[in-house]
């Protein structure tokens, strides 16, 4: 039986677009992507990339929070769709890291 938290994560995953919009398998470094936050931890957040068929990406805490005394939950919440910038891609292991901080307001408006 799944816990309430696992059910919520499952619901968020189901609501992410599963249609692959991009022709490539992984995003490029520097690319702006729309992601759905699905799990928040003390050290960062896991995000599903909508345009890449729900590919999982990771946003380290220092790429979300402006300074050490802010809580990550002041910036992101599970189920939230927002714009991220790709900062690292490990094509071999299919790992993607994204940044919330490195996206300017005007870029968010243009992308979403």
C-alpha positions as CSV (number, residue, x, y, z in Angstrom):
1,X,0.0,0.0,0.0
2,X,1.3,3.5,-0.9
3,X,1.7,6.2,1.6
4,X,-0.1,9.6,1.1
5,X,3.2,11.1,0.1
6,X,3.8,8.4,-2.5
7,X,0.3,8.8,-3.9
8,X,0.8,12.6,-4.2
9,X,4.1,12.0,-6.1
10,X,2.3,9.5,-8.3
11,X,-0.5,12.0,-9.1
12,X,2.0,14.7,-10.0
13,X,3.8,12.3,-12.3
14,X,0.6,11.3,-14.0
15,X,-0.3,15.0,-14.7
16,X,3.0,15.8,-16.4
17,X,2.7,15.7,-20.2
18,X,4.0,12.4,-21.4
19,X,4.2,13.7,-25.0
20,X,7.7,14.3,-26.1
21,X,7.8,17.8,-27.6
22,X,11.5,17.9,-28.2
23,X,13.1,15.8,-30.9
24,X,16.2,15.1,-28.8
25,X,16.4,12.8,-25.8
26,X,18.1,15.3,-23.4
27,X,18.1,19.1,-23.2
28,X,21.2,21.2,-23.9
29,X,23.1,23.0,-21.2
30,X,21.7,26.6,-21.0
31,X,18.3,25.6,-22.4
32,X,15.2,26.8,-20.7
33,X,12.8,24.0,-19.8
34,X,9.4,23.8,-18.2
35,X,9.4,21.4,-15.2
36,X,6.9,20.1,-12.7
37,X,8.3,19.9,-9.1
38,X,7.4,16.5,-7.6
39,X,9.6,16.0,-4.6
40,X,11.3,18.5,-2.3
41,X,14.1,17.5,0.0
42,X,16.4,19.5,2.3
43,X,19.2,19.5,-0.3
44,X,17.2,20.2,-3.4
45,X,14.1,19.4,-5.5
46,X,13.3,16.7,-8.1
47,X,11.6,18.0,-11.2
48,X,9.9,16.2,-14.2
49,X,10.7,18.0,-17.5
50,X,7.4,18.4,-19.3
51,X,9.0,18.8,-22.8
52,X,11.2,15.7,-22.4
53,X,8.5,13.1,-21.6
54,X,8.7,13.5,-17.8
55,X,12.5,13.0,-17.7
56,X,13.7,13.5,-14.1
57,X,16.0,16.4,-13.3
58,X,17.5,17.6,-10.1
59,X,17.6,21.2,-8.8
60,X,20.3,21.4,-6.0
61,X,19.4,23.7,-3.1
62,X,22.0,26.3,-4.1
63,X,20.3,26.6,-7.5
64,X,16.9,27.3,-5.9
65,X,17.4,29.3,-2.7
66,X,18.9,32.8,-2.9
67,X,20.7,32.5,0.4
68,X,21.3,30.0,3.2
69,X,18.6,31.4,5.6
70,X,15.7,30.8,3.1
71,X,13.7,27.6,3.0
72,X,13.4,25.8,-0.4
73,X,9.6,25.7,0.2
74,X,9.5,29.5,0.0
75,X,10.4,29.1,-3.7
76,X,9.0,25.7,-4.9
77,X,6.2,23.4,-4.0
78,X,5.1,19.9,-5.2
79,X,3.0,20.1,-8.3
80,X,4.3,23.5,-9.3
81,X,5.1,24.1,-13.0
82,X,7.9,26.6,-13.6
83,X,10.8,27.4,-15.8
84,X,14.3,26.1,-15.1
85,X,17.7,26.5,-16.9
86,X,19.6,23.3,-17.6
87,X,23.1,23.6,-15.9
88,X,24.5,20.1,-16.2
89,X,23.8,17.1,-18.4
90,X,25.3,13.6,-18.1
91,X,24.3,12.0,-21.3
92,X,25.7,8.6,-20.4
93,X,23.8,8.3,-17.2
94,X,20.8,10.5,-18.4
95,X,21.1,12.8,-15.5
96,X,20.1,16.5,-15.8
97,X,20.6,19.3,-13.2
98,X,18.6,22.4,-13.5
99,X,18.6,25.9,-11.9
100,X,15.6,27.9,-10.7
101,X,17.8,30.9,-9.7
102,X,19.4,31.3,-13.1
103,X,16.1,32.1,-14.9
104,X,15.3,35.8,-15.3
105,X,11.6,37.0,-14.9
106,X,11.4,38.0,-18.6
107,X,12.7,34.5,-19.6
108,X,10.0,32.9,-17.5
109,X,7.3,34.9,-19.1
110,X,8.6,34.2,-22.6
111,X,8.9,30.5,-22.0
112,X,5.6,29.8,-20.2
